[in-house]
Every structure is written in structure tokens, then in C-alpha cells.
């Protein structure tokens, strides 16, 4: 994770929030664009299919029209008037039958000479057909065929023919019967109502001429449809796209079954996909607006975050200078929690620094006192003719006891040590006799100075007992007890009450017979004079034959640590 974090540069929080917005919004916009592309492709496929289907529907309508014309021809060729060669009677009856339609019947010879034309009276002089190639093609194939577009000689309009060869029975009347219709009459078969805006439809003859056309790009009758586009229209039906022009075009085409004609539907792809293009525009515009709004919001949020961060940084700098700071109020809950934590930390740090200063002061003070005490011990022992090894042992054991008191105080940060623990610490030095020491008394916390001085006294008592007293024999015991004595008060220098007295007793039993010492040594000095001076109390030593009894009566306040900090008293030897 740390290696991955190295890839990110150092930048303001606003840059990271904006990057986060872009990182979240951009994939969504890309995914939306992908979906739109998929939708556009689907719409393009649907448009292609619908365009081909529209061309097929027009082709079916034109096919029905041509089939109706061919059916009319089949009915007319079996007319008895035609078989008998009575063209005048045939002309009158056919003209009367087709009066309600826009169809006209022509009978022509092989050379194209017209024998009759129901468009004009029977006796009207007629010339040759204007579309001789279509007549020749029909006579060669012997099939009913639809001609290409041409301008009629009689009507002067663009017309088309459906021609059928006459049988041998009617050959005397002519070689072919033709039914003709104006090209403009086919417009009724075309409609752009179902097509997209701007699209067109057309019917093309076999030569590629426009028979009729409707729509925005309507082409005139007889106009040539683009040949390069027609060459691409292969197969029975389908679609092609022209993408070379300014506007992309789609063409749907369908061959009219049984005829050489085809129908074409075409128009700009953009107009057919106007909805999808509009959606595209809305997506792009909306995405840009959304991204811009999100970036503005990210910037505002970053600005809102920057203020409490700077306030908290200012708090940290002031804490570094040792100041006690109050928490700042911000709009962010977590930042408020950090501010409160920093404020508490500044207060705790101040207290800790004060405590460290006090401890350092006490340490210097204690060190001086310890050195003074050590010097006193060395002077006391040096006054005698003590051998060097005994001198070293005496110094070593006393320093060891003093070190245990200091160690206990250090663990409690010079705040005092419980009475029970002080006794146990110094008795544990004499491991072989520690289980024969009984402790009685309600526990309380000793002052720092009392721990050191009382430890020195207890160590001397224990050392003396191990050497000469009850702890020097296997069955000897020591009882250490303390208790408050009668509610007597002790007045201090100002005459005010300083509290009740405490009686501390060291009582030995089961040891060798005790004899009073003939001389006063360093140990006696510690347990009597030093104890009296250190605790402002009285010490009584009873050398009873059954065991030493040491009693110290002292104001409890001189031993017990009060709730509030007080000065510590050290008395030199």
C-alpha cells in the first residue's frame, strides 16, 4: 500500500477531491457514451431494416398495379370483337369499359404501327409507337412486359406500357395489345407519411429512369437515378449507405417481383436518427454541466476542509511551542474531535512537563541527599578499625537497600509508595528470612521522603536481626506492625494541629538472648537518631532478652502522602 501511495504527487486536498470527482464522473460518462453508441448502432440496424421494408411495401403496391394491368390485358385479348377483326366495335366497348379508369388500350402491328388507341376516337390517324424497343423486346420474349418510361406521342406525357403479344386468332387485328398509363398516376401508390422527415421514395423502370417520385428529394418523371448508386443495389432487396457526401444517406431498395422495375426509399440518416442525436447532445451537454458542477462542489468542499485543517495545524504549532490551546469550532465533526483531542493533549503535555520538571528537581534533590547519606555512612564506618572487606560489605548492603527505595519511587514517578510494599521490598533483600517476617497494619501511601528514610531504617533493623537477632536462627520471627494511637494531636511550629500519631513497632521473638550493646555503631545511629530526626518522632529501643523491640511514635502526617503535593523533608545524618 505504501508503494502504491508513492505514485500520488503532493498536492492540495482540492486537487485530490477534483481528481476524485473526475475519476468517478468520467467513467460514468464514458459508460453512458458507450451505451449511446450501442443504442445508435441498434437504431441504425432498425433504420436499415425499416427502410428496406418500406421499399418492399411500395414494391408490392406497384406490383399489384402492374398485375391488374396485365389481368386487364388478358381479359381484353379474348374479346370476340378482336377475334373477328372488328376493331371499331372493340375500340368502342373497351373505351366505354375503361372510362372510369386512367388506363388506355393500344393495338399495334409488329412494325410499331398503331391500329387503335382508346385515348382518341377510332378514326383518328395514328402513327407508330414511341417506344419501339419495348415492343420488340416483348415480341421476342412472348411474355407480358412493362416498358420503360417514355413520352407518349399522342398524350405528350410521360407514360409507361404493359404489353402482351396477341395470339394467332387475333393476329389479323395486330401483333400486340398494349395498356398504357400516365406515370403521374402511380403517385397514389407512394406515400411519405411513414417515412422520417426529409426522406423520399421513387419507382424506377428497368433502365433506371424515375417513373414517379415523392418526398423532399422528389425527382422528375423520366429523370435518371444516379447510376453509381444503382450499381450498388444488388439482390432482391436491401439497403446501402452513401457516406461520401456532406450528409450521410441511406437507400432502401426492393425489386418488383416478375418485372424489371424496382422501388427505392432514401434520405439523410441524421433526420431518421434525430432523437438519438438529440439524446447524444443532451448527454454531452448534461455530462459537461454535471462535471462542472461536481468540480465546483469539490472545490467548495475542499475549501471547507482546508479551513479546519489550517486551524488544527495552527493548534499543533502552538502545542509544539509549549502553549495550552483551546479547541476550535469547525463545521466538521471529525475535525472538532481532533481539535478537542489536541487541546486535551496540550493540557496533558503541560502537566507532564510540570511533572517532569518536578521529578527532575526531586531527582537532583534526592541525589544530593543520597550522596550526603553515603558520605555519612562512609565516615561513620571509617571511624572504626573496620577491615576493608567488612567495610565494603557494609557499604554495599546499605546502598542496595537505598537503591530499592529509589527504584520503587522511580516506578511511581516519585509520587509515593504504599507502606506494605516498602516493607516487602526491604525484607525481600534477605530472601532466606523473608517468610518469617509478619506484617500487620492498614496500608497507606508513604511520602517520597518517608519511603527513602523508612527504607533505610528497616534495612538496618533487618540487617541487625539477620546478623545477631531473631532472623539469625531458623525459628526466629519478626513482626512489623503499625497503628494509629489515641487521638492525640501534635502541633507544628505555628501551633496548628498536624493530625494523629502513628506507632510503628519492630518486634523480634524466638531468637538468641539479647544483650544491650556495649557501644553505639552506625546501625544504632540509623535506627534511632536518623529515624527521630527524619520523622520528627520519638524512638524507643528495648533490648529484651526474648527479642529486640523497636518502637517509633511519629505524626502520621509526616509519613502519609496527602492528596495535594507537599514538600519533602530529608534529614542528614
C-alpha positions in Angstrom: 0.0 0.0 0.0 2.8 2.4 0.8 4.4 1.6 -2.5 1.2 2.5 -4.3 0.9 5.7 -2.3 4.3 6.9 -3.7 2.6 7.1 -7.1 0.5 10.1 -6.0 2.1 13.5 -6.0 2.0 16.0 -3.2 -1.0 18.3 -3.9 -3.7 20.3 -2.1 -6.8 18.5 -0.9 -8.8 20.3 -3.5 -6.8 18.8 -6.3 -7.4 15.3 -4.9 -11.2 16.0 -4.5 -11.4 17.2 -8.0 -9.5 14.2 -9.2 -11.9 12.0 -7.3 -14.9 13.7 -8.9 -13.3 13.3 -12.4 -12.4 9.7 -11.6 -16.0 8.9 -10.6 -17.8 11.0 -13.2 -15.6 10.3 -16.2 -16.2 6.5 -16.2 -19.9 7.1 -15.8 -19.9 9.5 -18.8 -17.8 7.1 -20.8 -20.1 4.2 -19.9 -23.1 6.4 -20.9 -21.4 7.2 -24.2 -20.8 3.5 -24.8 -24.5 2.8 -24.2 -25.4 5.6 -26.6 -23.1 4.1 -29.2 -24.7 0.8 -28.7 -28.2 2.4 -28.9 -27.1 4.3 -32.1 -25.9 1.1 -33.7 -29.2 -0.6 -32.8 -31.1 2.3 -34.2 -29.0 2.2 -37.3 -29.8 -1.5 -37.8 -33.5 -0.8 -37.2 -33.4 2.1 -39.7 -31.8 -0.2 -42.3 -34.4 -2.9 -41.7 -37.3 -0.4 -41.8 -36.0 1.3 -44.9 -35.8 -2.0 -46.8 -39.3 -2.9 -45.5 -40.7 0.4 -46.7 -39.3 -0.1 -50.2 -40.7 -3.7 -50.2 -44.2 -2.3 -49.3 -44.1 0.2 -52.2 -42.9 -2.6 -54.5 -45.9 -4.8 -53.5 -48.3 -1.9 -54.3 -46.7 -1.2 -57.7 -46.7 -4.9 -58.4 -50.4 -5.1 -57.7 -51.0 -2.2 -60.1 -48.9 -3.8 -62.9 -50.6 -7.2 -62.3 -54.0 -5.5 -62.6 -53.0 -4.0 -65.9 -51.8 -7.4 -67.1 -55.0 -9.0 -66.0 -57.0 -6.4 -67.9 -54.9 -7.2 -71.0 -55.6 -11.0 -70.6 -59.3 -10.3 -70.4 -59.3 -8.0 -73.4 -57.3 -10.3 -75.7 -60.1 -12.8 -75.5 -62.7 -10.3 -76.7 -64.8 -11.7 -79.6 -64.6 -8.4 -81.4 -60.9 -8.7 -81.5 -61.1 -12.3 -82.8 -63.5 -11.2 -85.6 -61.3 -8.3 -86.5 -63.9 -5.7 -85.7 -61.5 -3.1 -84.2 -64.1 -0.4 -84.2 -66.5 -2.4 -82.0 -63.6 -3.4 -79.8 -62.5 0.2 -79.5 -65.9 1.4 -78.5 -66.6 -1.3 -76.0 -63.1 -1.1 -74.4 -63.2 2.7 -74.2 -66.5 2.5 -72.6 -65.3 -0.1 -70.1 -62.2 1.8 -69.1 -63.9 5.2 -68.9 -63.7 5.2 -65.0 -60.0 4.4 -65.0 -57.0 6.2 -66.3 -55.9 3.2 -68.4 -55.8 3.3 -72.2 -55.6 0.3 -74.7 -53.5 0.3 -77.8 -53.2 -2.3 -80.6 -50.0 -2.3 -82.6 -48.5 -4.2 -85.5 -45.0 -5.7 -85.5 -43.5 -2.6 -87.1 -45.0 -0.4 -84.4 -47.8 1.0 -86.4 -50.8 1.7 -84.1 -54.1 0.2 -85.1 -56.2 1.8 -82.4 -55.8 3.9 -79.3 -58.7 4.3 -76.8 -57.2 7.6 -75.7 -58.5 9.2 -79.0 -61.5 8.4 -81.3 -61.3 5.4 -83.5 -60.9 7.3 -86.8 -58.1 9.5 -85.5 -55.0 9.0 -87.7 -52.3 7.2 -85.7 -48.6 6.9 -86.1 -46.1 4.4 -84.8 -45.4 3.7 -81.1 -42.9 6.0 -79.4 -41.3 3.0 -77.5 -40.3 0.6 -80.2 -37.6 -1.1 -78.2 -40.1 -2.2 -75.5 -42.4 -3.6 -78.3 -39.6 -5.6 -79.9 -38.5 -7.0 -76.5 -42.0 -8.1 -75.7 -42.4 -9.8 -79.1 -39.1 -11.6 -78.8 -39.9 -13.0 -75.3 -43.5 -13.7 -76.0 -44.2 -12.6 -72.4 -46.1 -9.7 -70.8 -43.7 -7.0 -70.0 -43.7 -3.5 -68.5 -41.9 -0.9 -70.7 -39.5 1.8 -69.5 -40.6 5.4 -69.3 -41.1 7.4 -72.4 -43.0 10.4 -73.6 -46.2 9.4 -75.4 -46.7 10.7 -79.0 -50.5 11.0 -78.6 -50.7 12.2 -74.9 -47.4 14.2 -74.8 -46.9 13.0 -71.2 -44.5 10.6 -69.6 -46.2 7.2 -69.8 -45.4 3.5 -69.4 -46.9 0.5 -71.1 -47.7 -3.1 -70.2 -47.7 -5.1 -73.4 -48.8 -8.6 -74.3 -48.5 -10.4 -77.7 -51.7 -11.3 -79.5 -52.5 -14.9 -80.3 -52.9 -16.3 -83.8 -56.6 -16.0 -83.6 -56.4 -12.3 -83.2 -53.3 -11.8 -85.3 -55.3 -10.2 -88.1 -56.1 -7.3 -85.7 -52.5 -6.7 -84.8 -49.3 -8.2 -83.2 -49.6 -6.8 -79.7 -52.0 -5.3 -77.3 -50.7 -2.6 -75.0 -52.3 -1.0 -72.0 -50.8 2.4 -71.2 -50.9 4.7 -68.2 -49.6 8.1 -67.3 -46.6 7.9 -64.9 -48.0 10.6 -62.7 -51.0 8.3 -61.9 -48.7 6.0 -59.9 -48.0 8.7 -57.3 -51.1 7.5 -55.5 -49.2 4.3 -54.6 -46.4 6.3 -52.9 -46.6 7.9 -49.5 -44.0 9.5 -47.2 -46.3 9.6 -44.2 -44.5 6.7 -42.6 -41.0 7.9 -43.5 -38.7 10.1 -41.5 -38.6 13.8 -42.2 -36.6 14.7 -45.3 -37.0 11.2 -46.9 -38.2 10.4 -50.4 -39.5 7.4 -52.4 -39.4 6.6 -56.1 -40.3 3.9 -58.6 -37.6 3.1 -61.2 -38.1 1.4 -64.6 -35.7 -1.2 -65.9 -33.4 1.4 -67.4 -33.1 3.4 -64.2 -35.4 6.2 -65.1 -37.8 7.6 -62.5 -41.3 6.5 -63.1 -42.7 8.6 -60.3 -41.3 10.1 -57.1 -42.5 11.8 -53.9 -40.8 13.3 -50.9 -38.3 16.0 -50.0 -35.9 15.0 -52.8 -38.6 14.2 -55.3 -37.3 13.5 -58.8 -39.0 14.4 -62.0 -40.6 11.7 -64.2 -38.1 10.4 -66.7 -35.0 11.6 -64.7 -32.1 9.2 -64.4 -31.4 7.9 -61.0 -27.7 8.0 -60.1 -26.1 5.1 -61.9 -23.3 4.6 -59.3 -25.9 4.2 -56.6 -28.0 1.8 -58.8 -24.9 -0.4 -59.3 -24.7 -1.0 -55.6 -28.3 -2.1 -55.4 -27.7 -5.9 -55.9 -30.0 -8.6 -54.8 -33.8 -8.7 -54.4 -33.9 -6.2 -51.5 -31.6 -4.5 -49.1 -30.0 -1.2 -48.0 -26.9 0.7 -48.9 -25.3 3.8 -47.4 -23.7 6.7 -49.2 -21.2 8.3 -46.8 -19.2 10.4 -49.3 -21.5 13.4 -49.4 -21.9 16.2 -46.9 -24.9 14.4 -45.4 -24.8 10.6 -45.0 -27.7 9.0 -47.0 -29.3 5.6 -46.6 -31.1 3.8 -49.5 -33.5 1.0 -49.2 -34.5 -0.8 -52.4 -36.7 -3.7 -53.5 -37.1 -5.5 -56.8 -40.7 -5.7 -58.1 -41.4 -9.4 -58.4 -41.8 -10.5 -62.1 -40.9 -7.1 -63.5 -37.8 -5.2 -64.3 -38.8 -2.3 -62.1 -37.6 -1.6 -58.6 -38.6 0.8 -55.8 -36.2 3.0 -53.8 -36.6 4.8 -50.4 -33.8 7.1 -49.3 -33.0 10.0 -47.1 -30.5 11.5 -44.7 -29.5 9.2 -41.8 -29.4 12.2 -39.4 -33.0 13.1 -39.8 -34.0 9.4 -39.2 -31.9 9.4 -36.1 -32.8 12.8 -34.9 -34.0 11.5 -31.5 -30.8 9.6 -30.8 -28.7 12.6 -32.0 -30.7 14.9 -29.7 -30.1 12.4 -26.8 -26.4 12.5 -27.7 -26.3 16.2 -27.5 -28.2 16.2 -24.2 -25.8 13.6 -22.8 -22.7 15.5 -23.8 -24.2 18.8 -22.5 -25.5 17.3 -19.4 -22.2 15.4 -18.7 -20.2 18.7 -19.1 -22.6 20.5 -16.8 -22.6 17.7 -14.3 -18.8 17.5 -14.3 -18.5 21.3 -13.9 -21.0 21.4 -11.0 -19.3 18.4 -9.4 -15.9 20.1 -9.7 -17.2 23.3 -8.2 -18.8 21.4 -5.4 -15.5 19.5 -4.8 -13.6 22.8 -4.7 -16.1 24.2 -2.2 -15.8 21.1 -0.1 -12.0 21.3 -0.3 -12.2 24.9 0.8 -14.4 23.9 3.7 -11.9 21.2 4.7 -8.9 23.5 4.3 -10.1 25.9 6.9 -10.3 23.4 9.8 -7.1 21.7 8.7 -5.3 25.0 8.9 -6.8 25.8 12.3 -5.8 22.4 13.6 -2.3 22.8 12.1 -2.1 26.2 13.9 -3.1 24.4 17.2 -0.3 21.8 16.6 2.3 24.5 16.1 1.2 26.3 19.3 1.4 23.0 21.2 4.9 22.5 19.8 5.8 25.8 21.4 4.5 24.6 24.7 1.2 26.5 24.8 -2.1 25.2 26.2 -4.6 25.6 23.4 -8.4 25.6 23.4 -10.3 23.6 20.8 -11.6 25.4 17.7 -15.1 25.1 16.4 -15.5 23.9 12.8 -18.3 22.6 10.6 -16.7 19.1 10.5 -17.4 16.7 13.4 -14.2 14.8 13.0 -12.2 18.0 12.9 -13.9 19.1 16.1 -12.9 15.8 17.7 -9.3 16.2 16.6 -9.3 19.8 18.0 -10.6 18.6 21.4 -8.0 15.8 21.4 -5.2 18.3 20.6 -6.5 20.6 23.3 -6.5 17.8 25.8 -3.1 16.7 24.6 -1.7 20.3 25.1 -3.1 20.3 28.7 -1.7 16.8 29.4 1.6 17.8 27.9 1.8 20.8 30.1 1.0 18.7 33.1 3.6 16.1 32.0 6.2 18.8 31.6 5.4 20.2 35.0 5.6 16.7 36.4 8.9 16.1 34.6 10.3 19.3 36.0 9.2 18.4 39.5 10.7 14.9 39.1 14.0 16.3 37.8 14.0 18.8 40.7 13.3 16.0 43.1 15.9 13.8 41.5 18.6 16.4 41.9 17.5 17.0 45.5 17.4 13.2 46.2 20.7 12.7 44.6 22.3 15.3 46.8 20.7 13.7 49.9 21.8 10.2 48.8 25.4 11.4 48.3 25.2 13.1 51.7 23.9 9.9 53.2 26.5 7.8 51.6 29.3 10.1 52.8 27.9 9.9 56.3 27.9 6.1 56.2 31.4 6.0 54.9 32.6 8.5 57.6 30.8 6.5 60.3 32.3 3.2 59.3 35.7 4.8 58.7 36.0 5.9 62.3 36.4 2.3 63.3 39.2 0.0 62.6 37.0 -1.9 60.1 38.7 -4.3 57.7 38.3 -3.4 54.1 36.2 -6.4 53.1 33.8 -5.8 56.0 33.7 -2.1 55.1 32.8 -2.9 51.5 30.0 -5.3 52.6 28.6 -2.8 55.0 28.5 -0.1 52.3 27.2 -2.5 49.7 24.2 -3.7 51.7 23.2 -0.3 52.7 23.5 1.1 49.2 21.5 -1.9 48.0 18.7 -1.1 50.4 18.8 2.6 49.4 18.7 1.6 45.7 15.5 -0.5 46.3 13.8 2.6 47.8 14.8 4.8 44.9 13.7 2.1 42.4 10.3 1.9 44.0 9.9 5.7 43.9 11.0 5.9 40.3 8.4 3.4 39.3 5.7 5.6 41.0 7.3 8.7 39.5 8.3 10.0 42.9 4.6 10.1 44.0 4.9 7.9 47.0 4.8 4.1 47.6 2.4 2.0 49.7 3.6 1.0 53.2 3.2 -2.7 52.7 5.2 -2.6 49.5 8.1 -0.7 51.2 8.3 -3.3 53.9 8.1 -6.2 51.4 10.8 -4.6 49.2 13.4 -4.4 52.0 12.5 -7.7 53.5 12.9 -9.4 50.2 16.6 -8.5 50.3 17.0 -11.2 52.9 15.4 -13.9 51.0 16.3 -16.7 53.5 14.3 -15.0 56.2 11.6 -13.1 54.4 9.0 -15.8 55.1 9.5 -15.3 58.8 8.5 -11.6 58.8 4.9 -10.8 59.6 3.3 -7.5 58.5 0.3 -6.1 60.3 -1.4 -2.8 59.7 -3.8 -0.9 57.4 -2.0 0.0 54.2 -1.4 3.7 53.3 0.8 5.6 50.8 4.1 7.0 52.1 5.6 10.2 51.1 8.6 10.1 48.8 11.0 11.3 51.5 9.4 8.8 54.0 10.0 5.9 51.6 13.7 6.6 51.4 14.2 7.3 55.2 12.0 4.5 56.4 13.6 2.1 54.0 17.0 2.9 55.4 15.7 2.2 59.0 14.0 -1.1 58.0 17.1 -2.2 56.2 19.3 -1.6 59.2 16.8 -3.4 61.6 16.7 -6.4 59.2 20.5 -6.4 58.8 21.0 -6.4 62.6 18.3 -9.2 63.0 19.9 -11.4 60.4 23.4 -11.0 62.0 22.6 -11.1 65.7 18.8 -11.3 66.3 15.8 -13.4 65.6 16.4 -13.8 61.9 19.8 -15.3 62.6 18.3 -18.6 63.7 15.8 -20.8 61.8 12.9 -20.4 64.3 13.2 -16.7 64.9 10.4 -14.4 63.7 9.9 -10.7 63.3 6.6 -8.8 63.5 6.3 -5.4 61.9 3.1 -3.6 62.8 1.7 -0.1 62.8 -1.5 1.5 64.0 -2.9 4.9 65.0 -2.7 5.5 68.6 -5.0 7.7 70.8 -6.5 10.7 69.2 -3.6 12.9 70.3 -2.7 15.8 68.1 0.8 17.2 67.5 1.2 21.0 67.0 3.6 22.2 64.3 5.8 25.3 64.6 2.8 27.6 64.1 0.8 25.9 66.8 -1.7 24.3 64.4 -2.8 20.7 64.7 -0.9 18.4 62.4 -3.0 15.2 62.9 -2.9 11.9 64.8 0.2 9.9 65.8 1.2 6.6 64.3 3.0 3.8 66.3 5.4 1.7 64.2 6.8 -1.5 66.0 9.6 -3.9 65.1 9.3 -6.9 67.4 11.6 -9.9 67.4 11.0 -13.3 69.0 12.5 -16.8 69.1 16.0 -15.6 68.5 19.2 -15.7 70.7 19.2 -14.0 74.1 19.5 -10.3 73.5 22.2 -8.3 75.3 22.4 -4.5 75.3 25.2 -3.3 73.0 28.4 -2.0 74.7 29.0 0.6 72.1 26.9 2.7 69.7 27.5 1.8 66.0 26.3 3.1 62.6 23.3 0.8 62.7 22.1 2.2 66.1 22.6 5.7 64.7 20.3 5.0 61.8 17.5 3.3 63.7 17.4 5.8 66.5 18.9 9.2 65.7 18.2 9.3 62.0 14.7 7.9 62.5 14.0 10.5 65.2 15.2 13.4 63.1 13.7 12.3 59.7 10.2 11.8 61.0 10.1 14.3 63.9 9.0 11.5 66.2 10.3 9.5 69.2 12.1 6.2 69.1 12.3 3.7 71.9 14.6 0.6 71.7 14.0 -2.2 74.2 16.8 -4.9 74.4 14.6 -7.5 76.0 16.2 -11.0 76.4 13.5 -12.6 74.4 14.0 -10.3 71.4 14.6 -6.7 70.3 11.6 -4.4 70.3 11.9 -1.1 68.4 9.1 1.4 68.6 8.7 4.7 66.8 5.9 7.2 67.5 5.5 9.7 64.8 2.9 12.1 63.5 1.0 10.3 60.8 1.2 13.3 58.5 5.0 13.0 58.4 4.7 9.6 56.8 1.5 9.6 54.8 1.2 11.3 51.4 -1.5 13.9 51.4 -3.8 14.5 48.4 -2.1 17.7 47.4 1.6 17.8 46.6 3.8 18.9 49.5 7.5 19.5 50.0 9.6 16.5 51.0 11.9 16.6 54.0 15.3 14.9 54.2 17.4 15.0 57.3 21.1 14.4 57.0 22.9 12.1 59.4 
